[in-house]
Amino acid sequence: MTARSGARPGDSPGPREPCLDACTPVFVLFEGEETQSNEYVCKPCFKLTSPELTEFSYSDYDSVATFNETGAVDFTGLLQDYEDAYVTLEQDAGYILTQNLQDGSVRSGLSLAGWKPGKDAAAQAVEWWEFDWEYAKSPNTTFYQYSDENNYVFDQRGFNAFIKGEASTFLTNNDSRLLLNTVVTNISYNAIGVTIDNEDGSCIQADYAICTFSLGVLQSDDITFEPDLPKWKQLGIETFSMGTYTKIFLQFPADQVFWNTSYQFFLYADPHERGYYPVFQSLDGEGFLPGSGIIFVTVVQSQSYVVEAQDDEETKDEVLAVLRNMFGAENVPEPIAFMYPRWSLEPWAYGSYSNWPPSTTLEMHQNLRASVDRLYFAGEATSTEYFGFLQGAWSEGQTVGILIAGLVKGVNHTGEVHHEMLHGTTSQQEYNAENGWEVSSFLTYGFA
């Protein structure tokens, strides 16, 4: 969930045409609050001291049109079939949790609830819309603490505007404490401190360090640790998986927009391949960037790897072929701009965000989170409650930062708990703050 921008801290968006070379819009979940009048309102998840992102719009998931290779065809009724099955799956998952039973995959839970898409292309597209689009994986992976609203951020400064704004409250221009474009190659740690070696030959010594590498980077061989991380830590890192989520943007002439801009989403059921350019989103509509001519399509995981390996022209031709199936070849012109990221190839990311495999216990995840001597770990992957989300990365960084601040001030702390012996299931007693679980698994805010 990263955006790119050429803006400096404190810059305002300023009047300019929407473009594809300055920002990659992202989604943000907002925290829900009920008012005394029983209205449900949303607020930013974190109270920031810097100016917040100002340009965003709620995603309306009822604003969807459906298509297959012949053009427009209505299979929205399948959405309710999936959602009915998902309610049953959630109930079964709660029973598994409370009874400390063997975990299963979402795929098995949906099948037991009667959802079996098989080779039905429309059902496969619906399943992708409901599951893959969120998790960047098919339902072979395994909480409603925030609202069910998604805010689509298209602030022209880029999503990192609030990060730069926060940093500007304690960093100055060209602050020597902030090292940009510096590649870490090795981390040495022990009971009295940490030494970080960089590619340029420089090194940093500290009493404590927080490692916020993505799970993808931790699983690569790009960084070495001295001594090697203990086996329990290595197993924790290697057990979890990294999803890849790719948004492919096209911009068409404003006077040649061929889709109905009153819809936000267009769901495509390919007759041959599940997840083949399945969900298009319009940014040329009310509340977004009207007149921009921008539409984008999302692919995940295996399809992401395919487009990452292709050049832009090959991917563009494939996307245009799908759009011409959907809207008619005579109606779809050549785009005037085209771009997409290649997350799994980025050496500082190697993917988009983490996921839990089926039957993975809370003990295993705590081993991913746990410190080793004076080396601590944080990031979205270490968040028990909100892995994969910005909220998880923020809260984990805050938690570890507060912990180390206490240590620096002399507060006694023996380090985060880890589990040398792993059990096959997670007992109810283990759902506690020590293992990173500080909220109820059953709190739904009425969204069940």
N, C-alpha and C positions, 0 to 999 in steps of 0.2 A: 504494500500500500504506500507507494512512494510517488511523489510528483516531482517534476523538474521545473525549474524556473530560473530566470536570470535576474530576478529581483533581489534587492538588498534589504536587510532588516529595516522595517519601518516604511518601505515604499508602499504607496497606494496603487491600486490597479491602473488608474488613469484611463482616459477614453482611448480605446483602440479596437481594431477589428478582431473578432475571435480568430484564432489561428491554431495550427496543429504543432507548431515548433516550440511552443513555450510551456505547455502544461499538459499533464495527463490527469483528467478528472478522476476523483476517487470517491468512494462511499464512506460515510461516517455514521455509526449508530449513535443515537442520542438517548440519554437517560430519561426515563419516563417519571412523571410526577402526577398524582391525582390531586385536583384542587377541591376545595370545599363544595364547589358547585358540581362535583362529579365529572368535570371536564378532564380530559387527559391531555396534558401539555408536555412538550419535550423541551429539554434544556441541554446545553452542551455538557458532556460527561465530566469535564474538568474545568474548574474555574481558573482561567488563565489571567496573568497580570498583563499580558500583551494584547493588542487588538486581535479579535478573533477573525476567522474566515467569514467573509461577509456575503459571498455569492454561493448559494446552494439552494436546492429545491428538493422537496420530498418526492420520492419515487412512488408512483401510483401503479401497483401491480395488477389492478383491474383494467388498466389502460393497455391492453395487449391485443394484437391481431395475430391470427395464426395462418401458416402457409405450408404447403409442401411443394414438390417439384413442378406441380401443374399451376400453381398460383394460390390465391386466397382460398382457404378451406377452414371451416369452423370445427375445431376439436377442443374448444375450451371446456366442454363438459368433463373431459378427462381430468382437468385440474381438481375438480371437487372429488373425484374418485380417489386421486392420490392423497388429497388432504384428509379424507375420511380414514384411509389406511394409516396415515401418519399419526392420527390421534390414537389409534389402537397401538401402534408401535410405541408411542410415548408411555402409554399406560403399562405396557409390558416391560419397558425399560425401567420404570419406577419399581415394579415388582422385583425385577432382577436385582436392582440396587438395594432395596430394603431387605431382601431375603439372602443377600450375599451369594447369588447364584452365578454360574459361569456366564460371562458376557458373550454377546453375539454381534454380528455385523448388522448394519442398517438394512443391507440386502435381505438377510434372513428374516429380520423383523417385518419388513414390508411384505415379503412373500407370505409369511404366516398370517398377516392381516388381509391378504387377498389381492395385493398389488403385484401382478406378474406381467410386466410389459412384453416379455418375450421378444419377438421380431417385429412387433407393431411399431412402425416408425413414429407415429403420432404419440403413442404412449412413451416411447423412449425420449422424444423431445420434451414432453411434459415432465418426465422424471429428471431430465437434465436441468430444466427450468427450476424445478423445486429443490434439487439437491446439489448437483455438480456445480451449478452456478455459485453456490455459497461456499462449498468445501474444496473446490478445485479438484475434486475426485469423484468417481462413481460411488454409489452407496455401499462400498465394501469397507468403509471406515466405521468407527464407532461414535437451554438454560436461558432461560429467559430472564436475565437480570436487567437487561436494558429494554427499551421499548421496541415494538416491532416496526418502528419507522426507520427507514433508511434515508439519509440525506445525501444527495449527490452533489459533491462540491466541484464547482467549476470556476472558482476564484482565479482570475487571470494572473495573480501573483504566483500561483502554484501552491500546492498543499503545504509546502514547507514554510509558508509565510508565518504560521503561528510558532513553529520551532525557532525560526530566526528571531521572531519577536520576543520569545521567552529568553533566548540566549543574549539578546541585546540588553537585558536587565542586569546582567552581571559580567558580560564580556565587552571589551572595547574593540574598536577597529584594529585589525592586525594584532590581536591579543596573542602573546607568545604562549599562552596556556592552551590554545586551540591549534592543533596540528592538522591541517588539511592536506589532502593528496599524499598522505603518509601511509605506507603499506607495512603492516605488522607481519613479521615472519616467524618469530619465536617468542614464547612466554615461559620464563623460568619462575618458579614459585617455591616457597618453603614456609616454615612457621614464623619467619621474621620479616618477610617482605616479598616483593615481586619485581622482576626485571623484564622489560619489554624491549626486544630487539626489532629494529625496522630495516626495511630493504635498503634505505639510503646509508646504512651504517651507523645511524644514531641509536641511542638507547634511552630508556626512561626507567628510573628506579623509584619505587614507591613502597610505603608501608602496606598499602592495600590496593587492589585493582578490581574493577568490574568489567568482565568480559561480556560484551553485548553482540558478539558475532551472531549472524543468523544460524539457524540449525543447519542450513545447507553448507555454510562455511565450516562449521564445526565438524561436519561429516566429510569434508574434503581433506586433502593432504597439504593444503596451502599453508597451514599454520602448524608448527610443532610445539610441543610442551616438554619442558624439562623440570622434573622427571616426567615420564609418560603419565597421563592421567590414570588414576586407579581403574581397575577393571569395572567396578560398579558404575563409575562415571562414564566410561566408554560405552558400556552396555546401554545406559540411559540415553546417551546421544544417538547411538546407532539404531535404537528401537523405533524412534519416532520418524515420521516421514515428512517430506517437504512437498507442498503442492505448487503448481505453476499456473498462473492466471494471466491471460494475455488479452488485452484490449487492442483491437485493430481499428484505427480511425481513418475515415474517408471524408473528404470535403468536396462537395459539388457546387457548381455555380448556383447562387441564390435563386436565380430565376429558372432553374432546371431541377428543383427538388421534386422527386417523383413519388415520395411516400406521403401518406396522410399524417400531417404533423399534429393532428389532434390526439394521436396515439403516442405513448412513450416507448412501447416495446413491440417487437415483431418476432414471433417465435416460428422457427423453420424446422420442419421434420424432413430430414434427408432420407431418401428411400434406401440408401445403401450403407450409410455409416452413422452410427450414433455420435452426436456431439460435433457434427460437421457444420461449422459456422451457424450455430443454432439460435442465438439470441442477438438481435440488432436493437440498438437504442438510439432514439432520435434526440439530438440536442437542438434541433431547429424547431422549437415549440415554446409555448407560453411557459414562463418560469425558468427557462434555460437560456439558450442563445438564439432567439428567433432571428431568422434571416442569415444564419451562419452557414447553412447548407451542410452541417456536420452530422454524420451518423457513424456509429461504431458497432462492431460485432465482437463478442467475447468467445474465446476458446480456452480450454483448460487441459492440463496434463498431457496425454499422448498427442492430442492435436496441437497443443502449444509447442511440443518438441518438433513436430513436423514443420510448422511455420517458422520456427526459429532456425531450422536447418535450410530453409528456402531463402532465395533472395526476395526482395520486396516485390518485384514484378510478377513472380510466379504466384505469390500469395494474393496480390491484387487481382490477378486474372481469375483466381479461384473464387474470391469473394464476389467479384462482379458477375461471374457466372451464376452464383446463387441468387444474387439480387435480381438478375434478369429472368431467372426462373420464377421468382416471387412476383415481380412487378411488370414483367414483359420486356423482352430484349430491346424493343423500340423505344422504351421509356427511360432507360438507364444510360446516361452518358458516361464519358470518362471522367474520373475525379480530377480536381485541380490540385489536390494535396492528399498524401497518403503516408501513414507512419504507424509503427508499433514497436514496443520494447521486446527484448529477448532476455527475460528475467533469469532463466536457468543458466544462461551463459555469462551473466554478470558476476565477476569474481568476488564482489563484495556482498552478493546475495545468494546466488545459486538456487533461485526459486523465489516464490512469492510469500508463502506463509506455511506454518507447520500444521500437521494433523496427527491425531491419535489413531494408531491401528487398533483393530478389535482386540478385546481381551487384555488390553494393557492396563495395569493396575496403577493406583495412585502412588504406591511405593516406587514403581519404576519411574514415574514422572518426577517424583521428589528427588530421585538420583540425578535426573537431568538438571534440576534446579540447584542442587546443593553445592555449597562452596567446597573448595579443596585448599586447605591451609588458609592463606590470606588472599586467595583468588576467588572472587565471587562471580556469579553468572546472572544475567538478566536479559529480558527481551520478550517478544510475544510468545516464543516457544516455551519459556519457563513459566508462563502464567497458567495455573491450573484451571482457572475459571474462564479466562478469555483468550486462550491461545488462538492465534490467527487474526486477532483484532488489535487495532491501535490501542484500545483501552488496556489490553494485556501488557503491551510493551511499556506503556506509560506507568501503570501501577506497579509493575515489577521493578522498573528503574527507580521509582520513588521509594518502594519498600527497601531495596538494597541500599540506596543512597542514605536513607535515614538510619539504617543499621550501622553502616560504616561511619557516619557522622558521630554516632554514639560511641563507637569504638575509639575513634580519634580523641574524643573527649574523656576517655577513660572508663566508659561503661563496660562492665564485664560481659562478654558473650563468647560462648564456646564454639560458635560456628553452626551452620544450618545442619539439621538432621539429615542423615542418609541411611539407606537400608542395605546392609551387607547380604542379608538373607531375604529373598523376595518370595512373597506368597502368591498363590494363583488367583486370588480375588481380593477385593478391597472391603474390609469390614467397615460397618457404620462408624465405629470409634475412630477410624483413621481419617474420616472427613473432618479435618480440623485445621486450624491456622498453621500448625507446625508443618503440615504437608501442603500448605498453600491454599487450603479450601476454607474460605471464610464466610461463605454465604450458603443459603439453603438450596439444595438441588431441586426443590419442589416449588420454589417461589416463581410464579408465572405471570404475575400482574394481570391475570385474566386473559392471557393469550393462548391458553390451552385449546 
